[in-house]
Amino acid sequence: MPRKKNLSFEEKITRLAEIIEEVDSDQTPLDNALTLYKEGLELATSCGQFLTEYETQVQSLQKAADNTFSLQPFDHSNNM
Protein backbone atom coordinates (compact mmCIF):
# COMPACT_ATOMS: atom_id res chain seq x y z
CA MET A 1 0.00 0.00 0.00
CA PRO A 2 1.46 3.38 -0.92
CA ARG A 3 1.86 5.94 1.83
CA LYS A 4 -0.97 8.47 2.11
CA LYS A 5 -0.97 11.67 4.04
CA ASN A 6 -3.72 12.42 6.57
CA LEU A 7 -4.73 8.84 7.32
CA SER A 8 -7.43 8.37 9.92
CA PHE A 9 -6.52 6.64 13.18
CA GLU A 10 -8.24 3.47 11.97
CA GLU A 11 -6.37 3.56 8.65
CA LYS A 12 -3.08 3.94 10.52
CA ILE A 13 -3.85 0.91 12.69
CA THR A 14 -4.78 -1.09 9.59
CA ARG A 15 -1.54 -0.05 7.89
CA LEU A 16 0.45 -1.02 10.98
CA ALA A 17 -1.10 -4.50 10.82
CA GLU A 18 -0.16 -4.75 7.14
CA ILE A 19 3.40 -3.69 7.90
CA ILE A 20 3.70 -6.33 10.63
CA GLU A 21 2.54 -9.02 8.20
CA GLU A 22 4.99 -7.84 5.54
CA VAL A 23 7.95 -7.61 7.92
CA ASP A 24 7.16 -11.06 9.37
CA SER A 25 7.10 -12.57 5.90
CA ASP A 26 10.12 -14.61 4.84
CA GLN A 27 9.67 -13.11 1.37
CA THR A 28 10.37 -9.49 2.42
CA PRO A 29 13.90 -8.35 1.53
CA LEU A 30 15.88 -6.84 4.40
CA ASP A 31 16.10 -3.35 2.85
CA ASN A 32 12.33 -3.32 2.31
CA ALA A 33 11.76 -4.58 5.87
CA LEU A 34 13.83 -1.68 7.22
CA THR A 35 11.79 0.82 5.20
CA LEU A 36 8.58 -0.75 6.47
CA TYR A 37 9.91 -0.71 10.04
CA LYS A 38 10.58 3.03 9.79
CA GLU A 39 7.10 3.64 8.40
CA GLY A 40 5.65 1.56 11.23
CA LEU A 41 7.51 3.59 13.83
CA GLU A 42 6.15 6.82 12.35
CA LEU A 43 2.60 5.43 12.35
CA ALA A 44 2.91 4.09 15.91
CA THR A 45 4.22 7.45 17.13
CA SER A 46 1.40 9.27 15.38
CA CYS A 47 -1.22 6.91 16.86
CA GLY A 48 0.28 7.37 20.33
CA GLN A 49 0.12 11.14 20.00
CA PHE A 50 -3.47 10.92 18.79
CA LEU A 51 -4.48 8.80 21.79
CA THR A 52 -2.70 11.12 24.21
CA GLU A 53 -4.51 14.14 22.77
CA TYR A 54 -7.88 12.44 22.98
CA GLU A 55 -7.26 11.15 26.49
CA THR A 56 -6.95 14.75 27.68
CA GLN A 57 -10.29 15.59 26.05
CA VAL A 58 -12.33 12.74 27.49
CA GLN A 59 -14.83 13.93 30.04
CA SER A 60 -17.47 12.19 32.07
CA LEU A 61 -20.83 13.52 33.12
CA GLN A 62 -21.08 13.64 36.93
CA LYS A 63 -24.38 13.79 38.79
CA ALA A 64 -24.22 15.98 41.87
CA ALA A 65 -26.22 15.55 45.08
CA ASP A 66 -28.67 18.24 43.94
CA ASN A 67 -29.43 16.23 40.76
CA THR A 68 -27.54 18.61 38.50
CA PHE A 69 -24.98 17.36 36.05
CA SER A 70 -21.55 18.79 35.31
CA LEU A 71 -18.69 17.82 33.07
CA GLN A 72 -15.60 16.68 34.95
CA PRO A 73 -12.23 15.59 33.61
CA PHE A 74 -12.15 11.85 33.12
CA ASP A 75 -10.35 10.10 35.99
CA HIS A 76 -9.03 6.89 34.46
CA SER A 77 -7.60 5.71 37.81
CA ASN A 78 -11.15 4.88 38.96
CA ASN A 79 -11.94 2.91 35.81
CA MET A 80 -8.99 0.55 35.53
C-alpha positions in Angstrom: 0.0 0.0 0.0 1.5 3.4 -0.9 1.9 5.9 1.8 -1.0 8.5 2.1 -1.0 11.7 4.0 -3.7 12.4 6.6 -4.7 8.8 7.3 -7.4 8.4 9.9 -6.5 6.6 13.2 -8.2 3.5 12.0 -6.4 3.6 8.6 -3.1 3.9 10.5 -3.9 0.9 12.7 -4.8 -1.1 9.6 -1.5 -0.1 7.9 0.5 -1.0 11.0 -1.1 -4.5 10.8 -0.2 -4.8 7.1 3.4 -3.7 7.9 3.7 -6.3 10.6 2.5 -9.0 8.2 5.0 -7.8 5.5 8.0 -7.6 7.9 7.2 -11.1 9.4 7.1 -12.6 5.9 10.1 -14.6 4.8 9.7 -13.1 1.4 10.4 -9.5 2.4 13.9 -8.4 1.5 15.9 -6.8 4.4 16.1 -3.4 2.9 12.3 -3.3 2.3 11.8 -4.6 5.9 13.8 -1.7 7.2 11.8 0.8 5.2 8.6 -0.8 6.5 9.9 -0.7 10.0 10.6 3.0 9.8 7.1 3.6 8.4 5.7 1.6 11.2 7.5 3.6 13.8 6.2 6.8 12.3 2.6 5.4 12.4 2.9 4.1 15.9 4.2 7.4 17.1 1.4 9.3 15.4 -1.2 6.9 16.9 0.3 7.4 20.3 0.1 11.1 20.0 -3.5 10.9 18.8 -4.5 8.8 21.8 -2.7 11.1 24.2 -4.5 14.1 22.8 -7.9 12.4 23.0 -7.3 11.1 26.5 -7.0 14.7 27.7 -10.3 15.6 26.0 -12.3 12.7 27.5 -14.8 13.9 30.0 -17.5 12.2 32.1 -20.8 13.5 33.1 -21.1 13.6 36.9 -24.4 13.8 38.8 -24.2 16.0 41.9 -26.2 15.5 45.1 -28.7 18.2 43.9 -29.4 16.2 40.8 -27.5 18.6 38.5 -25.0 17.4 36.0 -21.6 18.8 35.3 -18.7 17.8 33.1 -15.6 16.7 34.9 -12.2 15.6 33.6 -12.2 11.8 33.1 -10.4 10.1 36.0 -9.0 6.9 34.5 -7.6 5.7 37.8 -11.1 4.9 39.0 -11.9 2.9 35.8 -9.0 0.5 35.5 
